[in-house]
């Protein structure tokens, strides 16, 4: 009985790992994606390896309507401009550098 339980646990573990690898492979072979930087990438994997957030799952440009909530939670974009919240920054295709008004401090003086 103990041997059967061990075999079941091992098979379950192997199937879970196979499922995880299948999902990651599927993500890598999808079609083109558009990054927040406005550049088209071959797939999600290429964009994520370069640290690029996905704006939409098609070639650039992404034509989208921004339906952002009106909650004021200021963020500083990579362009050095403060936006009312993260959604508003992303709608302008600007990545968030820090989650407070600009400037972003990298260390304490």
N, CA, C and O atoms as a GROMACS GRO file, in nm:
protein
  436
    1UNK      N    1   0.082  -0.119   0.000
    1UNK     CA    2   0.000   0.000   0.000
    1UNK      C    3   0.087   0.126   0.000
    1UNK      O    4   0.056   0.221  -0.072
    2UNK      N    5   0.192   0.129   0.078
    2UNK     CA    6   0.281   0.245   0.080
    2UNK      C    7   0.351   0.264  -0.054
    2UNK      O    8   0.371   0.378  -0.097
    3UNK      N    9   0.388   0.156  -0.120
    3UNK     CA   10   0.452   0.164  -0.249
    3UNK      C   11   0.358   0.225  -0.353
    3UNK      O   12   0.401   0.305  -0.436
    4UNK      N   13   0.232   0.187  -0.348
    4UNK     CA   14   0.134   0.241  -0.441
    4UNK      C   15   0.117   0.392  -0.421
    4UNK      O   16   0.104   0.466  -0.518
    5UNK      N   17   0.116   0.437  -0.298
    5UNK     CA   18   0.101   0.580  -0.270
    5UNK      C   19   0.222   0.658  -0.322
    5UNK      O   20   0.208   0.768  -0.376
    6UNK      N   21   0.340   0.600  -0.304
    6UNK     CA   22   0.462   0.665  -0.352
    6UNK      C   23   0.458   0.677  -0.504
    6UNK      O   24   0.493   0.782  -0.558
    7UNK      N   25   0.417   0.572  -0.572
    7UNK     CA   26   0.409   0.575  -0.718
    7UNK      C   27   0.308   0.678  -0.764
    7UNK      O   28   0.333   0.750  -0.860
    8UNK      N   29   0.194   0.688  -0.697
    8UNK     CA   30   0.091   0.787  -0.733
    8UNK      C   31   0.145   0.928  -0.714
    8UNK      O   32   0.123   1.015  -0.798
    9UNK      N   33   0.216   0.951  -0.603
    9UNK     CA   34   0.272   1.084  -0.578
    9UNK      C   35   0.376   1.121  -0.684
    9UNK      O   36   0.379   1.235  -0.731
   10UNK      N   37   0.460   1.026  -0.721
   10UNK     CA   38   0.562   1.053  -0.823
   10UNK      C   39   0.497   1.084  -0.957
   10UNK      O   40   0.538   1.178  -1.025
   11UNK      N   41   0.398   1.005  -0.997
   11UNK     CA   42   0.329   1.030  -1.124
   11UNK      C   43   0.259   1.166  -1.124
   11UNK      O   44   0.262   1.238  -1.224
   12UNK      N   45   0.197   1.201  -1.012
   12UNK     CA   46   0.131   1.331  -1.001
   12UNK      C   47   0.232   1.444  -1.018
   12UNK      O   48   0.206   1.541  -1.089
   13UNK      N   49   0.347   1.430  -0.954
   13UNK     CA   50   0.454   1.530  -0.964
   13UNK      C   51   0.501   1.544  -1.109
   13UNK      O   52   0.517   1.656  -1.158
   14UNK      N   53   0.524   1.432  -1.176
   14UNK     CA   54   0.570   1.434  -1.316
   14UNK      C   55   0.467   1.501  -1.406
   14UNK      O   56   0.503   1.580  -1.493
   15UNK      N   57   0.339   1.470  -1.386
   15UNK     CA   58   0.234   1.530  -1.469
   15UNK      C   59   0.223   1.680  -1.446
   15UNK      O   60   0.199   1.755  -1.541
   16UNK      N   61   0.241   1.724  -1.322
   16UNK     CA   62   0.236   1.868  -1.294
   16UNK      C   63   0.350   1.941  -1.362
   16UNK      O   64   0.330   2.048  -1.420
   17UNK      N   65   0.471   1.885  -1.356
   17UNK     CA   66   0.586   1.947  -1.421
   17UNK      C   67   0.563   1.953  -1.572
   17UNK      O   68   0.591   2.055  -1.635
   18UNK      N   69   0.513   1.845  -1.629
   18UNK     CA   70   0.486   1.842  -1.773
   18UNK      C   71   0.383   1.949  -1.811
   18UNK      O   72   0.395   2.013  -1.915
   19UNK      N   73   0.282   1.967  -1.727
   19UNK     CA   74   0.179   2.068  -1.752
   19UNK      C   75   0.239   2.208  -1.748
   19UNK      O   76   0.206   2.292  -1.832
   20UNK      N   77   0.327   2.234  -1.653
   20UNK     CA   78   0.392   2.365  -1.642
   20UNK      C   79   0.477   2.392  -1.766
   20UNK      O   80   0.473   2.501  -1.822
   21UNK      N   81   0.555   2.293  -1.810
   21UNK     CA   82   0.640   2.312  -1.928
   21UNK      C   83   0.555   2.331  -2.053
   21UNK      O   84   0.592   2.411  -2.140
   22UNK      N   85   0.444   2.260  -2.065
   22UNK     CA   86   0.357   2.275  -2.182
   22UNK      C   87   0.300   2.416  -2.187
   22UNK      O   88   0.292   2.475  -2.295
   23UNK      N   89   0.260   2.471  -2.072
   23UNK     CA   90   0.206   2.607  -2.070
   23UNK      C   91   0.312   2.709  -2.108
   23UNK      O   92   0.282   2.804  -2.181
   24UNK      N   93   0.435   2.692  -2.060
   24UNK     CA   94   0.538   2.790  -2.094
   24UNK      C   95   0.576   2.780  -2.242
   24UNK      O   96   0.604   2.882  -2.305
   25UNK      N   97   0.578   2.658  -2.298
   25UNK     CA   98   0.607   2.645  -2.441
   25UNK      C   99   0.497   2.708  -2.525
   25UNK      O  100   0.525   2.773  -2.626
   26UNK      N  101   0.372   2.690  -2.484
   26UNK     CA  102   0.260   2.746  -2.560
   26UNK      C  103   0.269   2.898  -2.562
   26UNK      O  104   0.240   2.960  -2.665
   27UNK      N  105   0.309   2.959  -2.452
   27UNK     CA  106   0.321   3.103  -2.445
   27UNK      C  107   0.430   3.153  -2.538
   27UNK      O  108   0.420   3.263  -2.593
   28UNK      N  109   0.535   3.074  -2.554
   28UNK     CA  110   0.648   3.118  -2.636
   28UNK      C  111   0.620   3.110  -2.786
   28UNK      O  112   0.686   3.178  -2.863
   29UNK      N  113   0.525   3.030  -2.828
   29UNK     CA  114   0.502   3.012  -2.971
   29UNK      C  115   0.378   3.084  -3.021
   29UNK      O  116   0.336   3.063  -3.135
   30UNK      N  117   0.321   3.169  -2.940
   30UNK     CA  118   0.207   3.248  -2.986
   30UNK      C  119   0.254   3.352  -3.086
   30UNK      O  120   0.374   3.368  -3.112
   31UNK      N  121   0.157   3.420  -3.140
   31UNK     CA  122   0.188   3.520  -3.244
   31UNK      C  123   0.249   3.646  -3.185
   31UNK      O  124   0.275   3.655  -3.065
   32UNK      N  125   0.272   3.740  -3.271
   32UNK     CA  126   0.337   3.866  -3.234
   32UNK      C  127   0.264   3.937  -3.120
   32UNK      O  128   0.143   3.924  -3.102
   33UNK      N  129   0.343   4.014  -3.044
   33UNK     CA  130   0.289   4.097  -2.938
   33UNK      C  131   0.348   4.237  -2.951
   33UNK      O  132   0.456   4.255  -3.008
   34UNK      N  133   0.278   4.333  -2.897
   34UNK     CA  134   0.325   4.471  -2.897
   34UNK      C  135   0.365   4.508  -2.755
   34UNK      O  136   0.288   4.490  -2.662
   35UNK      N  137   0.486   4.559  -2.739
   35UNK     CA  138   0.534   4.601  -2.608
   35UNK      C  139   0.489   4.742  -2.575
   35UNK      O  140   0.448   4.818  -2.663
   36UNK      N  141   0.496   4.775  -2.446
   36UNK     CA  142   0.460   4.911  -2.404
   36UNK      C  143   0.551   5.016  -2.468
   36UNK      O  144   0.516   5.134  -2.473
   37UNK      N  145   0.666   4.973  -2.515
   37UNK     CA  146   0.757   5.067  -2.580
   37UNK      C  147   0.720   5.092  -2.726
   37UNK      O  148   0.790   5.167  -2.795
   38UNK      N  149   0.610   5.030  -2.774
   38UNK     CA  150   0.564   5.053  -2.910
   38UNK      C  151   0.632   4.967  -3.016
   38UNK      O  152   0.612   4.989  -3.135
   39UNK      N  153   0.713   4.869  -2.974
   39UNK     CA  154   0.782   4.781  -3.068
   39UNK      C  155   0.713   4.644  -3.072
   39UNK      O  156   0.662   4.596  -2.970
   40UNK      N  157   0.711   4.583  -3.191
   40UNK     CA  158   0.653   4.450  -3.208
   40UNK      C  159   0.759   4.344  -3.182
   40UNK      O  160   0.872   4.356  -3.227
   41UNK      N  161   0.720   4.239  -3.106
   41UNK     CA  162   0.808   4.128  -3.075
   41UNK      C  163   0.748   4.000  -3.130
   41UNK      O  164   0.626   3.988  -3.143
   42UNK      N  165   0.834   3.902  -3.162
   42UNK     CA  166   0.789   3.776  -3.219
   42UNK      C  167   0.687   3.705  -3.133
   42UNK      O  168   0.591   3.648  -3.185
   43UNK      N  169   0.706   3.707  -3.001
   43UNK     CA  170   0.615   3.640  -2.909
   43UNK      C  171   0.635   3.695  -2.768
   43UNK      O  172   0.722   3.780  -2.745
   44UNK      N  173   0.554   3.645  -2.675
   44UNK     CA  174   0.560   3.693  -2.537
   44UNK      C  175   0.694   3.664  -2.471
   44UNK      O  176   0.744   3.745  -2.393
   45UNK      N  177   0.753   3.549  -2.503
   45UNK     CA  178   0.881   3.511  -2.441
   45UNK      C  179   0.991   3.609  -2.476
   45UNK      O  180   1.068   3.651  -2.390
   46UNK      N  181   0.999   3.645  -2.603
   46UNK     CA  182   1.104   3.738  -2.646
   46UNK      C  183   1.088   3.871  -2.573
   46UNK      O  184   1.185   3.929  -2.526
   47UNK      N  185   0.966   3.919  -2.565
   47UNK     CA  186   0.941   4.047  -2.496
   47UNK      C  187   0.975   4.037  -2.348
   47UNK      O  188   1.040   4.126  -2.294
   48UNK      N  189   0.932   3.930  -2.281
   48UNK     CA  190   0.956   3.919  -2.137
   48UNK      C  191   1.104   3.900  -2.106
   48UNK      O  192   1.151   3.949  -2.004
   49UNK      N  193   1.178   3.831  -2.193
   49UNK     CA  194   1.323   3.815  -2.171
   49UNK      C  195   1.395   3.949  -2.178
   49UNK      O  196   1.500   3.967  -2.116
   50UNK      N  197   1.338   4.042  -2.252
   50UNK     CA  198   1.399   4.175  -2.263
   50UNK      C  199   1.340   4.272  -2.160
   50UNK      O  200   1.374   4.391  -2.161
   51UNK      N  201   1.253   4.223  -2.072
   51UNK     CA  202   1.196   4.307  -1.967
   51UNK      C  203   1.088   4.401  -2.016
   51UNK      O  204   1.062   4.504  -1.954
   52UNK      N  205   1.023   4.366  -2.127
   52UNK     CA  206   0.922   4.453  -2.187
   52UNK      C  207   0.783   4.404  -2.145
   52UNK      O  208   0.752   4.285  -2.157
   53UNK      N  209   0.700   4.495  -2.097
   53UNK     CA  210   0.562   4.461  -2.065
   53UNK      C  211   0.479   4.462  -2.192
   53UNK      O  212   0.505   4.542  -2.283
   54UNK      N  213   0.380   4.375  -2.199
   54UNK     CA  214   0.296   4.359  -2.318
   54UNK      C  215   0.181   4.460  -2.315
   54UNK      O  216   0.109   4.470  -2.216
   55UNK      N  217   0.166   4.534  -2.425
   55UNK     CA  218   0.054   4.627  -2.438
   55UNK      C  219  -0.068   4.556  -2.498
   55UNK      O  220  -0.181   4.578  -2.454
   56UNK      N  221  -0.044   4.469  -2.599
   56UNK     CA  222  -0.153   4.391  -2.658
   56UNK      C  223  -0.092   4.271  -2.730
   56UNK      O  224   0.027   4.269  -2.759
   57UNK      N  225  -0.175   4.172  -2.759
   57UNK     CA  226  -0.128   4.049  -2.821
   57UNK      C  227  -0.152   4.051  -2.972
   57UNK      O  228  -0.223   3.967  -3.026
   58UNK      N  229  -0.091   4.149  -3.036
   58UNK     CA  230  -0.092   4.162  -3.182
   58UNK      C  231   0.021   4.256  -3.219
   58UNK      O  232   0.089   4.310  -3.132
   59UNK      N  233   0.042   4.277  -3.349
   59UNK     CA  234   0.146   4.370  -3.394
   59UNK      C  235   0.111   4.512  -3.352
   59UNK      O  236  -0.007   4.547  -3.340
   60UNK      N  237   0.211   4.593  -3.332
   60UNK     CA  238   0.189   4.733  -3.298
   60UNK      C  239   0.135   4.807  -3.421
   60UNK      O  240   0.163   4.765  -3.533
   61UNK      N  241   0.061   4.911  -3.404
   61UNK     CA  242   0.022   4.975  -3.279
   61UNK      C  243  -0.102   4.910  -3.219
   61UNK      O  244  -0.183   4.849  -3.289
   62UNK      N  245  -0.115   4.925  -3.088
   62UNK     CA  246  -0.234   4.877  -3.018
   62UNK      C  247  -0.333   4.992  -3.010
   62UNK      O  248  -0.304   5.095  -2.950
   63UNK      N  249  -0.446   4.974  -3.070
   63UNK     CA  250  -0.550   5.075  -3.060
   63UNK      C  251  -0.643   5.030  -2.948
   63UNK      O  252  -0.713   4.929  -2.961
   64UNK      N  253  -0.643   5.104  -2.841
   64UNK     CA  254  -0.723   5.063  -2.727
   64UNK      C  255  -0.789   5.185  -2.665
   64UNK      O  256  -0.741   5.298  -2.677
   65UNK      N  257  -0.897   5.160  -2.599
   65UNK     CA  258  -0.960   5.266  -2.522
   65UNK      C  259  -0.920   5.244  -2.378
   65UNK      O  260  -0.922   5.132  -2.329
   66UNK      N  261  -0.886   5.349  -2.312
   66UNK     CA  262  -0.844   5.338  -2.173
   66UNK      C  263  -0.962   5.366  -2.082
   66UNK      O  264  -1.019   5.475  -2.082
   67UNK      N  265  -0.996   5.267  -2.005
   67UNK     CA  266  -1.104   5.280  -1.907
   67UNK      C  267  -1.044   5.274  -1.768
   67UNK      O  268  -1.061   5.175  -1.697
   68UNK      N  269  -0.973   5.378  -1.731
   68UNK     CA  270  -0.905   5.381  -1.602
   68UNK      C  271  -0.998   5.434  -1.494
   68UNK      O  272  -1.082   5.520  -1.518
   69UNK      N  273  -0.981   5.379  -1.374
   69UNK     CA  274  -1.055   5.431  -1.260
   69UNK      C  275  -0.999   5.568  -1.225
   69UNK      O  276  -0.884   5.599  -1.258
   70UNK      N  277  -1.076   5.648  -1.160
   70UNK     CA  278  -1.035   5.784  -1.130
   70UNK      C  279  -0.970   5.798  -0.993
   70UNK      O  280  -0.967   5.907  -0.936
   71UNK      N  281  -0.920   5.688  -0.940
   71UNK     CA  282  -0.852   5.691  -0.810
   71UNK      C  283  -0.713   5.752  -0.827
   71UNK      O  284  -0.638   5.713  -0.917
   72UNK      N  285  -0.679   5.847  -0.741
   72UNK     CA  286  -0.549   5.913  -0.749
   72UNK      C  287  -0.448   5.834  -0.667
   72UNK      O  288  -0.448   5.839  -0.544
   73UNK      N  289  -0.363   5.762  -0.736
   73UNK     CA  290  -0.250   5.690  -0.677
   73UNK      C  291  -0.130   5.718  -0.766
   73UNK      O  292  -0.096   5.639  -0.854
   74UNK      N  293  -0.064   5.831  -0.743
   74UNK     CA  294   0.038   5.878  -0.836
   74UNK      C  295   0.153   5.780  -0.855
   74UNK      O  296   0.196   5.712  -0.761
   75UNK      N  297   0.201   5.774  -0.978
   75UNK     CA  298   0.317   5.693  -1.013
   75UNK      C  299   0.410   5.778  -1.099
   75UNK      O  300   0.367   5.875  -1.163
   76UNK      N  301   0.536   5.742  -1.099
   76UNK     CA  302   0.634   5.811  -1.182
   76UNK      C  303   0.667   5.721  -1.300
   76UNK      O  304   0.707   5.606  -1.281
   77UNK      N  305   0.652   5.773  -1.419
   77UNK     CA  306   0.683   5.697  -1.540
   77UNK      C  307   0.831   5.699  -1.572
   77UNK      O  308   0.906   5.781  -1.518
   78UNK      N  309   0.873   5.608  -1.660
   78UNK     CA  310   1.013   5.602  -1.702
   78UNK      C  311   1.055   5.730  -1.773
   78UNK      O  312   1.174   5.757  -1.788
   79UNK      N  313   0.957   5.808  -1.818
   79UNK     CA  314   0.989   5.934  -1.886
   79UNK      C  315   1.006   6.050  -1.788
   79UNK      O  316   1.028   6.164  -1.830
   80UNK      N  317   0.994   6.022  -1.657
   80UNK     CA  318   1.012   6.126  -1.556
   80UNK      C  319   0.888   6.209  -1.530
   80UNK      O  320   0.896   6.309  -1.458
   81UNK      N  321   0.774   6.171  -1.585
   81UNK     CA  322   0.650   6.244  -1.566
   81UNK      C  323   0.562   6.170  -1.466
   81UNK      O  324   0.558   6.047  -1.466
   82UNK      N  325   0.491   6.245  -1.380
   82UNK     CA  326   0.400   6.186  -1.283
   82UNK      C  327   0.263   6.167  -1.346
   82UNK      O  328   0.212   6.257  -1.413
   83UNK      N  329   0.204   6.050  -1.325
   83UNK     CA  330   0.070   6.016  -1.375
   83UNK      C  331  -0.021   5.991  -1.256
   83UNK      O  332   0.025   5.951  -1.149
   84UNK      N  333  -0.150   6.014  -1.275
   84UNK     CA  334  -0.248   6.000  -1.167
   84UNK      C  335  -0.259   5.860  -1.111
   84UNK      O  336  -0.287   5.843  -0.992
   85UNK      N  337  -0.237   5.758  -1.194
   85UNK     CA  338  -0.233   5.619  -1.148
   85UNK      C  339  -0.164   5.534  -1.256
   85UNK      O  340  -0.132   5.584  -1.364
   86UNK      N  341  -0.141   5.409  -1.224
   86UNK     CA  342  -0.068   5.320  -1.314
   86UNK      C  343  -0.139   5.303  -1.447
   86UNK      O  344  -0.074   5.300  -1.552
   87UNK      N  345  -0.270   5.292  -1.444
   87UNK     CA  346  -0.347   5.273  -1.566
   87UNK      C  347  -0.327   5.390  -1.662
   87UNK      O  348  -0.308   5.370  -1.782
   88UNK      N  349  -0.331   5.510  -1.610
   88UNK     CA  350  -0.313   5.628  -1.695
   88UNK      C  351  -0.174   5.632  -1.759
   88UNK      O  352  -0.159   5.675  -1.873
   89UNK      N  353  -0.073   5.586  -1.686
   89UNK     CA  354   0.062   5.579  -1.742
   89UNK      C  355   0.065   5.476  -1.855
   89UNK      O  356   0.119   5.504  -1.963
   90UNK      N  357   0.008   5.358  -1.831
   90UNK     CA  358   0.009   5.253  -1.932
   90UNK      C  359  -0.069   5.294  -2.057
   90UNK      O  360  -0.032   5.257  -2.168
   91UNK      N  361  -0.176   5.370  -2.038
   91UNK     CA  362  -0.253   5.417  -2.154
   91UNK      C  363  -0.169   5.509  -2.243
   91UNK      O  364  -0.193   5.517  -2.364
   92UNK      N  365  -0.074   5.576  -2.185
   92UNK     CA  366   0.017   5.661  -2.262
   92UNK      C  367   0.140   5.582  -2.309
   92UNK      O  368   0.235   5.639  -2.363
   93UNK      N  369   0.136   5.450  -2.286
   93UNK     CA  370   0.246   5.359  -2.321
   93UNK      C  371   0.375   5.395  -2.250
   93UNK      O  372   0.483   5.393  -2.309
   94UNK      N  373   0.361   5.429  -2.123
   94UNK     CA  374   0.477   5.462  -2.039
   94UNK      C  375   0.482   5.361  -1.925
   94UNK      O  376   0.384   5.343  -1.853
   95UNK      N  377   0.596   5.297  -1.908
   95UNK     CA  378   0.614   5.205  -1.796
   95UNK      C  379   0.631   5.280  -1.666
   95UNK      O  380   0.674   5.395  -1.665
   96UNK      N  381   0.597   5.215  -1.556
   96UNK     CA  382   0.606   5.277  -1.424
   96UNK      C  383   0.745   5.252  -1.366
   96UNK      O  384   0.792   5.138  -1.360
   97UNK      N  385   0.809   5.360  -1.323
   97UNK     CA  386   0.940   5.349  -1.261
   97UNK      C  387   0.930   5.331  -1.111
   97UNK      O  388   1.004   5.251  -1.053
   98UNK      N  389   0.839   5.405  -1.046
   98UNK     CA  390   0.816   5.388  -0.903
   98UNK      C  391   0.671   5.427  -0.872
   98UNK      O  392   0.606   5.495  -0.951
   99UNK      N  393   0.623   5.384  -0.758
   99UNK     CA  394   0.482   5.402  -0.722
   99UNK      C  395   0.461   5.522  -0.630
   99UNK      O  396   0.396   5.510  -0.526
  100UNK      N  397   0.516   5.635  -0.667
  100UNK     CA  398   0.493   5.762  -0.602
  100UNK      C  399   0.526   5.872  -0.702
  100UNK      O  400   0.583   5.843  -0.807
  101UNK      N  401   0.492   5.997  -0.672
  101UNK     CA  402   0.521   6.105  -0.766
  101UNK      C  403   0.670   6.117  -0.796
  101UNK      O  404   0.754   6.084  -0.712
  102UNK      N  405   0.701   6.165  -0.915
  102UNK     CA  406   0.841   6.185  -0.953
  102UNK      C  407   0.903   6.294  -0.866
  102UNK      O  408   0.832   6.383  -0.821
  103UNK      N  409   1.030   6.289  -0.843
  103UNK     CA  410   1.129   6.194  -0.894
  103UNK      C  411   1.136   6.067  -0.810
  103UNK      O  412   1.094   6.064  -0.694
  104UNK      N  413   1.188   5.962  -0.871
  104UNK     CA  414   1.210   5.835  -0.800
  104UNK      C  415   1.350   5.839  -0.741
  104UNK      O  416   1.447   5.868  -0.810
  105UNK      N  417   1.359   5.810  -0.613
  105UNK     CA  418   1.490   5.806  -0.548
  105UNK      C  419   1.539   5.662  -0.549
  105UNK      O  420   1.466   5.570  -0.514
  106UNK      N  421   1.663   5.644  -0.587
  106UNK     CA  422   1.720   5.509  -0.592
  106UNK      C  423   1.791   5.472  -0.463
  106UNK      O  424   1.821   5.355  -0.441
  107UNK      N  425   1.818   5.567  -0.379
  107UNK     CA  426   1.886   5.537  -0.253
  107UNK      C  427   1.876   5.656  -0.159
  107UNK      O  428   1.836   5.765  -0.199
  108UNK      N  429   1.911   5.634  -0.038
  108UNK     CA  430   1.906   5.740   0.062
  108UNK      C  431   2.042   5.809   0.067
  108UNK      O  432   2.146   5.744   0.065
  109UNK      N  433   2.039   5.940   0.075
  109UNK     CA  434   2.165   6.017   0.081
  109UNK      C  435   2.208   6.036   0.223
  109UNK      O  436   2.311   6.098   0.248
   0.00000   0.00000   0.00000
